[in-house]
Amino acid sequence: ALEAGYQGERTERSHSVRETTEDNTVWARTRVSAMDNLELGLKASYGQRDGSRYQASEATSSEDNTLLRKYYLADRDRTELSFDASYSPFAALSLDATVRYAKDDYSESEIGLLDADDLSYDLSANYRVTEALNLHAFAGQQWIESNQAGSQSFASADWTYRIEDQFDYAGVGASYGGLMDDRLTVGADYQYTESSSDTQVSEGQPYGDYFQWAHSVRAYADYAVSTRTSVRLDYRYERYYDTDYADVASASIPGLITLGDLGHNYNAHLLMLTLTYSL
């Protein structure tokens, strides 16, 4: 099957250097059944964003540079492709995969974000062991490479920098239902995330690395008191750490007042009780 479509969006803002933006996107997609238990899909789209005149000037805005363009307001051309596959070797097991690529071009920007390449994939699996027990797992990665331009003289661009970002995640989980006369469902999930960033500059020394990781666990119990009322108990735990090249420790430079180490390194616990009533 082949489908095609158009999507348009107009956004109006008050007290902004660009009061109106318009996004127009055309897309086409196809989906085929390669076998009885395998489906493949492909989608392509092309979009443009433009809008009212960018009013960056000393008289009308607080922009540091009249050539600076905020990435979410600037003119942009986006080309995007995505491919997905769903495979069920047998009724109880389903496997899904998606690959995406997007190219953003900010050809009208002189200061700020110039272009970006975004590549990612997602994998997931779901296995119903029994009528009551369900297992799932997921993983994915994303890479973003972008180029930006800056100006030390608050005029035209006189230096550029390239940023390489990477994001990784993986997790597993289980749920068990049918307890207490089919009123109670319990479950638990674990997820690990990691990200890193590296910035290379055309002038001077490259920036240092940014790195982050986190472990998170969630456990829950959902009990149906009646057809309209349910009670849910959630417990969540997170172990988080990051480090940033921009941190300047206290008293590390004589005479300089800093905010200290801005990196995060913590354990967090959350216990939540929810009562739901449907009218």
N, C-alpha and C positions, 0 to 999 in steps of 0.2 A: 504494500500500500504506500502511496506517495501523497504527502500533504504539504501545503504551503500556506503561509500566512503573513500578516503584517501587524505590527504592534506600535502604537504611538502613545507618547506620554508628554504632557506639558506641565511644567512646574513653575509656579509664580511665588516669589519671595519678597518680603518687605525688608528694607534696610540692608540690602545686599549690593555688592559691586556688580552683580548680574541678576537682575530681577526676574528674568524669564529664561528657562532652558527648555528645549524641545528635543526629545529622543525619538528617533524613527528607526525601526528595525524590520527587516524582511527575513524570513526563514523558510527552510524547506527540510522535511525529514521523511525518512522511509523506514519501514519495519517489515522484516521478513521472518518466516519460520523456516530455518534451515533444516530442522528435523522436528519430530513430534514434541521433543522436550528441549529444544533450543531455539531461542528467539534473538535476533540481532537487530540493532537499530542504529541509524546514522542521522545526525542533524547538523545542518550548516546554517549560519546566520550572519548577516552583515548589518551593522547599525551605525548611525551618525547622530552626534549631538551638536546642536548649535543653539542660538538664542539671541537675546537682545544684546545691545552694545555693552561691552565690558567697561564699566565706569571707574577704573582705578586711576585716581589722581589725588593730589594733596588736598584738593578742595572737597572731594566727594567721598573719600574713603580713608581708611587707616593703613592701606597697603604700604609696605616699605619701599616697594619698587613698582612703578606703573606698568612694567612689563611682566610682573609676576602673575601667573594664572593658577588659581586653586584647581586641583585635579578634578574635583566633582562639579566644577562650574565651567571648565574650559571646553572648547571644541574638541571632539574626539571621534575617531573612526575605529570601530571595533569589528574584527573578524573572528568568528568563533566556530569551532568544530567539536563535536562530541560523538563518541561511539559507546554503545552499551550492549551487553550480552547477558542473557538470563538462561540458566541451564538447570534442569531438574532431572538428574539421573534416575531418581525414583520419587514417588509421591511425597515422602517425608523430608526430602532434602532439596533445598534450593540454593543455587550459587549465582551471584550477581557481580558484574564488573562494569565499571564506567571509566572512560578515558576522556579528558577534556583538554582543549588547547584554545587559548585566546590571545590575540595580538591587538594591542591598543596603540594608536598613533595620535599623538597630540601635536599635529603638524603646525598649528597656529600659535603654539606656546614658545616663548623665547626664554623665560625664566620659570623654573618649576619642572614638573614631570614632563618628559619628552616622549617616551615610549615605554612599553612593558610587554614582556612575554610571560604567559601564565600557563603552566603545564601541570596537570594533576591526574591521579587515578584513585579510585575507591574500589575496594573489594569487600564483599560481605557473604556470609553463609548462615543459613538457618536450618536447623535440624530438629524435627519433632520426634523425640525418642519414643514417647508414649502420648496418649491423649492428654495427659496432665503435664508432662515434662517437656520443655522446649529449651534448646540450646542455640546460642548465636555467637558469631565472631565477626570482627570487622578490622580493616586496616587500610591505610592510604598514605599517600605522600603528595606534596605540592612544591613546585619550584617556581619562583617569580624572579625574573631578571629585569631590571628597569634602569633607565638612564635619566638623569636629572641635570639641570643647569642652574648655576648660581652666579651671583655678582657681588664681589667685594666692594665695588665702587658705587653700588646702588644705581647702576646704569645697565648697559648691555652685558650679556653673559661673558665672563672672563674665566670661568672654571666649570668643570663638569664632574660628576661622580656617578659610578655604576654600583648598584646595590644588588646583591644576590641573596635571596631569602629562601629558606627551606623549612618545611613543616612536615612532621611525621606523626602518625597516631596509630594505635592498635588497641584492641579490647576484646573481651569475652564476657558472656553473661548467660544467665539461666533464669527461667521462671517455672514455677510449679503451681498449678491450679487444681481446683476440684476438692480442696480440703474443707472440712466442716460443712458437709452437705452442699458443696459447691459454692460456698460463700467466701472462702478465703483463698487468696492468691499471694504467694511469696516469691521474691526474686532477688537477685544480686548481680551487680555488674562491676567490672574492673576496666580501667582505661589508662593508658600511658600516652603522654604527648611530649613532643620535643620540637624545638625550633631553633634556628640559628640564622644569623645575618652577618654578611661581610660587605664592607663598603670600600671601594677603591676610588681615590680622587686623582684628578689630573694634575693638581698643583699641591705640593707638600706631601707629608707622610700620610699613608692610608689610615683610615679609622681602625680601631680595634674591633674585635669580634663581640657579638652579642649572642648569648646562649641561654636557653630556658628548657626546663623539663618539669614534668608533674606526674605524680601517681594519684589516681582518684578511685575511690571505692564507694559504691552505693548499694544499700540493702533496703528492702521495703516489704511491707505487708499491707494488703488491701482487703478489707473485710466489708461485705455487703450486709448491712444491718437489715435492710428491707429493699424493696424494689426501687425506692426513691432515695434512700439514705445509705451512705457508705462512709467508712472511716479508714484513713490511710496513715501509716506510720513510716517515716523515712529517716534513714541515717546516712549521712555522707561524710566522707573523710578525704582530705586532700593534702598531699605532701608536695610543696612547690618550691622551686629554686630558680633564680635567674641571676645573670651577671651582665653588666653593661659597661662598655668602654668609657662611657661619659661620666661615670662615677668619679668624684674627687673626694677623698676621705678628709675628715676634719683635721685641721692643723697640718696638712701635708704641704701646703705652700704658705710660708710666713706672710702675714698680713692679708691673706685672702679668706673671706668668709664664704663657706660652702654650706650646702644642705646635707653634707655627710654622705654616707654610703646609701644610695637609693635602690640598691639591689634588694630582691625579696628572697627570704629563706624562712619558710614557716610551715607549721602543721595547722590545719583547720578542721574543726568538727562541727557538724550541723545535725540537729535533731528536730524533726518537724512532724507535727500532728495535724492532719487535715480532715475536716468534716464536710462532706458534700451532700447537699439536699437538692433534688430535682423537683421543680414545680410541675 
